[in-house]
């Protein structure tokens, strides 16, 4: 009986110590984790919009304010303010499975005109000169010589993504990300009148 009591006391004391250590650890690391998240968002915004020109994340935007429900592949939507403090763009942070691993992209949308403003594929390991072609400026911005419109300037209602021969898996990943953006944009009624 005494052994059982000692063992129960030992387990209770151990549980209290583990709980205390966990609580202290969380209390100490939570602000660091939050600051790292904010820094990551600011770095993502800086990829597309220069902070020296006055573009910043809306500091009043609540976390997940554009996600009333989960959208597979959509991690966050950031409001970008211009130097006048007005919403300039929304940046969608999206991920989809490519040929060789995840493809991650930031897509900036003008919420007043519903047009894609900028696109950058910031992380991928797609096959060079095949799937990787989707991440190049001539694909993103368009190429008059190839008579290709590009992604920038298209309406979010439907973004036409040209198929590159031999890169169908990457094409599906890019197509999926723009489909997620379109569905989210319409369902969450993101458009701003003004």
Residue pairs with C-beta under 8 A, 6 or more apart in sequence:
38 57
41 57
41 76
41 78
42 51
42 56
42 57
44 78
44 91
44 93
44 106
44 122
45 51
45 55
45 56
45 57
45 78
45 80
45 91
47 106
47 120
47 122
48 80
48 89
48 91
48 106
48 108
48 117
48 118
48 120
49 55
49 80
49 88
49 89
49 108
49 118
53 83
54 82
54 83
54 84
55 80
55 81
55 82
55 83
55 88
56 80
56 81
57 78
57 79
57 80
57 81
58 78
58 79
58 80
58 81
58 87
61 78
61 79
64 76
65 77
66 76
66 77
66 90
66 184
66 188
66 190
67 74
67 76
67 77
67 188
68 188
69 187
71 180
71 183
71 184
72 180
73 94
73 95
73 96
73 176
73 177
73 180
74 92
74 93
74 94
74 180
74 181
74 184
75 93
75 94
75 95
76 93
77 90
77 91
77 92
77 93
77 184
77 190
78 90
78 91
78 93
79 87
79 90
80 87
80 88
80 89
80 90
80 91
80 108
81 87
81 88
82 88
87 111
87 192
88 110
89 108
89 109
89 110
89 111
89 117
89 118
90 108
90 109
90 111
90 190
91 106
91 107
91 108
91 109
92 106
92 107
92 108
92 109
92 181
92 184
93 104
93 105
93 106
94 104
94 105
94 106
94 107
94 177
94 180
94 181
95 102
95 103
95 104
95 105
95 177
96 102
96 103
96 172
96 173
96 174
96 176
96 177
96 180
97 103
97 173
98 124
98 125
98 126
98 131
98 169
98 170
98 173
99 126
99 127
99 130
99 131
99 167
99 169
99 170
99 173
100 124
100 125
100 126
100 127
100 131
101 124
101 125
102 123
102 124
103 121
103 123
103 124
103 126
103 170
103 173
103 174
103 177
104 121
104 122
104 123
104 124
105 119
105 120
105 121
105 122
105 174
105 177
106 118
106 119
106 120
106 122
107 116
107 118
107 119
107 177
107 178
107 181
108 116
108 117
108 118
108 119
109 115
109 116
109 117
109 156
109 181
109 185
109 190
110 117
111 190
111 191
111 192
112 191
112 192
112 193
112 194
114 155
114 156
114 157
114 185
114 191
115 153
115 154
115 155
115 156
116 151
116 152
116 153
116 154
116 155
116 156
116 159
117 152
118 152
119 140
119 151
119 152
120 140
121 134
121 135
124 131
124 132
124 135
126 132
126 134
126 135
126 167
126 170
127 167
127 170
130 164
130 166
130 167
130 170
131 164
131 167
131 169
131 170
132 170
133 139
133 164
133 167
134 164
134 167
134 170
134 171
134 174
138 146
138 148
138 150
139 148
139 150
139 151
139 162
139 164
140 150
140 151
140 152
141 150
141 151
141 152
142 148
142 149
142 150
142 151
142 152
142 153
143 150
148 162
149 160
151 159
151 161
151 178
154 160
156 181
156 182
156 185
157 182
157 186
158 182
159 178
159 181
159 182
161 171
161 174
161 175
161 178
163 171
164 170
164 171
184 190
185 191
